[in-house]
Amino acid sequence: MTGDTWPSLPLSEWKDTYETLHMWTQIIGKIRLALTPFINHWWNTTLYVSPRGLTTTTMHYNDQLLEIGFDFIDHNLLIQTTASAKTIALRPRSVADFYQETMNALSSLGMPVVIWTTPVEVAERIPFEKDEKHNSYDPIYVQRLWRILAQANRVFTEFRCRFNGKVSPVHFFWGAFDLAVTRFSGRKAPPHPAAPNVARYVAVEAYSHEVSSCGFWPGGGPIDHPVFYAYSYPEPFGFNKFPTRPPEAFYHKDMGEYLLPYDVIRTSESPDDILLSFLQSTYEAAATCGNWDRIALERN
C-alpha cells in the first residue's frame, strides 16, 4: 500500500480501469437494488466505504444474510452469507466475465438474483453479459481510489455531523461513480427535469426535496481530472456567484456545480481544513441564497 494519505489519481493513467470498475460496481449495486426495500431518494441502492474497499453492507435473501464487498487491498470480491462465502478475483477481466462469475457464485450459494443488465448514467450502454470491451484492472490505481474515498468519507462524515436537519448517509453512488453526502432544507422541490442517461422518474425521486449536495468524483467527459463538487437543487438565484472557499474553487456553468480540483486538496498542508472550507462555503451558498432556516437546521 502506498503511504500517501491523499494519493495522486490522474484520470489519464487509469481511465480504462476506471471504466471497467464502474461497470463492476453497477453490477453489485443492481444486486443490492434487487434485494433491498425502497428507501427515499434511492438510498437503498448505494454502496459504502469499508476498511478494505466498498461494500453493500448486510442484505437479506429470504431468511439468510448476504453481504458483497470489494476488497481493494487483496483485490477480491467477497460474497458472504450466513452459511458460506465465495471469492472472485479482481484482475484484468471483461465485464461479461465478471458478471457471469458473480451470478454463478450467487446461484451456487442458493441465492440466484435477476437484475436489469443495461448500465445507467453512461453514454455507452453495453449490457453486462455482452461487454467484452471493458476488461482492465490496475490494482495500484484502484487502491489509490479507495484511499481517497476513505479520507473523503471521513471528512464528509465530520461535515455531515454539523447539520440538525435531514441529511443523507455518506454513500457511494455506482451510477455516477461518486461519493456523496446531501443536506435537505425540508421543503419540497419542483419536479426534476432529468439528466442524460437517467430515467426521469429516478431523478424526480432523487430530487423530490431541496438539496445541497457535495461529493468526490474521479472525473470524466469535460472534466479530465478528479474533483470535489457541490451543487444545489433547485439552484437559487445568486448561488453561482456566492463567495466560496478556497480560492481555487470555481463554478462550472455547463455542469451547474462548484468544482475544486482534487490536487488542491492533495497538495495542501491542511487537506481537511481546505476540504471542509469548500464543503461549508458551498453549503452556505445554497442555504443563504435559498433562504433555508439555518438557525433550525445547523448545529452550533
PyMOL commands that set and color helices and strands:
alter all, ss='L'
color gray80, all
select helices_A, chain A and resi 11-35+40-45+95-108+128-130+139-160+200-206+239-241+262-266+271-289+294-297
alter helices_A, ss='H'
color red, helices_A
select strands_A, chain A and resi 48-49+53-55+59-61+64-71+76-81+85-89+171-173+178-188+209-217+227-233+250-252+257-261
alter strands_A, ss='S'
color yellow, strands_A
deselect
rebuild
show_as cartoon
